[in-house]
Amino acid sequence: MSVVLASERKRKIEALELVEQLGSISKAARILGCSRQSLYTYQKIMAEEGPMGLKRINKPLNRSKNRIPEHAEDKIIELTLLNPHATLMQLTQELKQHNITVSIGTIKNIWKEEKLTTRELRIKKSQSLNIDV
């Protein structure tokens, strides 16, 4: 178990102990600098699941329904790294040859997510992956 999760759980337990000492969630929330709702949530979880329930749960990242398929996104990144000097229009034309139709804005957003917005960044990433430019 990581130290961060253990300390976070410990902090929540200490917050609940402060609530018991003071006898008031409002006062405890004011002292701790958190919302009353957080403390109510901690109390509910503690009652239902015990101290182990207070650890953070990482939820899986959900892809938007409006998003293009992953294979198309991978192809955009692949073609970008193979030809980092290509413009958005050139890349759009090349994608059409692979039966992938996306707007320039979509490509721009993918570049932004992958930190490939400038030609220099695309060249640097391409070289770091040992792709001949």
C-alpha positions in Angstrom: 0.0 0.0 0.0 1.3 3.4 -0.8 2.2 5.9 1.9 0.0 8.6 0.3 -3.2 6.4 0.5 -2.4 5.4 4.1 -1.8 9.1 5.2 -5.0 10.1 3.4 -7.0 7.5 5.2 -5.4 8.5 8.5 -6.3 12.1 7.9 -9.9 11.2 7.3 -10.0 9.1 10.5 -8.5 12.0 12.4 -11.1 14.3 11.0 -13.8 11.9 12.3 -12.2 11.8 15.7 -12.2 15.6 15.8 -15.9 15.5 15.0 -16.5 13.2 18.0 -14.4 15.4 20.3 -16.2 18.6 19.3 -19.6 17.1 19.0 -20.3 19.3 16.0 -19.6 18.6 12.3 -19.9 22.4 11.5 -17.1 23.3 13.9 -14.9 20.5 12.8 -15.4 21.4 9.2 -14.5 25.0 9.9 -11.3 24.0 11.8 -10.3 21.4 9.1 -11.1 23.7 6.2 -13.3 21.1 4.4 -17.0 20.9 3.7 -19.5 19.5 6.1 -20.7 17.2 3.3 -17.2 15.6 3.2 -17.4 14.8 6.9 -20.9 13.4 6.6 -19.6 11.2 3.7 -16.7 10.0 5.8 -19.0 9.1 8.6 -21.3 7.2 6.3 -18.4 5.3 4.7 -16.9 4.6 8.1 -20.2 3.2 9.4 -20.8 1.0 6.4 -17.3 -0.2 5.4 -15.0 0.6 8.2 -11.6 2.3 7.9 -10.6 0.5 4.8 -13.6 2.1 3.0 -12.0 5.5 3.4 -9.3 4.9 0.8 -9.5 6.7 -2.5 -11.1 4.7 -5.3 -9.7 5.4 -8.8 -12.4 5.2 -11.3 -11.6 4.1 -14.9 -11.4 6.9 -17.4 -14.6 6.8 -19.6 -14.2 7.7 -23.2 -16.8 10.1 -24.6 -19.4 8.7 -27.0 -18.6 11.4 -29.5 -14.9 10.5 -29.7 -13.4 8.9 -32.8 -12.4 5.2 -32.6 -9.0 4.4 -30.9 -7.6 2.8 -34.1 -8.2 6.1 -35.9 -6.6 8.1 -33.2 -3.6 5.7 -33.2 -3.3 6.1 -37.0 -3.3 9.9 -36.7 -0.5 9.8 -34.1 1.4 7.2 -36.2 1.2 9.3 -39.4 2.1 12.4 -37.5 5.3 10.9 -36.1 6.2 9.3 -39.5 5.9 12.8 -41.1 6.2 15.5 -38.5 6.6 18.2 -41.1 3.1 17.5 -42.5 0.4 20.2 -42.1 -3.1 19.5 -40.9 -4.4 19.5 -44.5 -1.7 17.1 -45.7 -2.4 14.8 -42.8 -6.2 14.9 -43.5 -5.5 13.9 -47.1 -3.2 11.1 -46.0 -5.9 9.8 -43.6 -8.5 9.7 -46.4 -6.2 7.3 -48.2 -6.6 5.0 -45.1 -10.4 5.5 -45.2 -10.3 7.7 -42.0 -12.3 10.9 -42.3 -11.8 13.4 -39.5 -11.9 17.2 -39.3 -8.8 19.3 -38.9 -10.1 20.3 -35.5 -10.1 16.7 -34.4 -6.5 16.3 -35.4 -5.6 19.5 -33.7 -7.2 18.2 -30.5 -5.4 14.9 -30.7 -2.1 16.8 -31.2 -2.9 18.9 -28.2 -3.6 15.8 -26.0 -0.3 14.2 -27.1 1.7 17.4 -26.8 2.5 17.5 -30.5 1.1 21.0 -31.3 4.3 22.4 -32.9 6.5 21.0 -35.6 9.4 21.1 -33.2 7.6 19.0 -30.7 6.5 16.5 -33.4 10.1 16.2 -34.6 11.5 15.8 -31.1 9.0 13.1 -30.3 9.6 11.4 -33.6 13.4 11.4 -32.9 12.9 10.1 -29.4 11.1 7.1 -30.8 13.9 6.6 -33.4 11.7 7.2 -36.4 13.6 8.6 -39.4 12.3 11.9 -40.4 
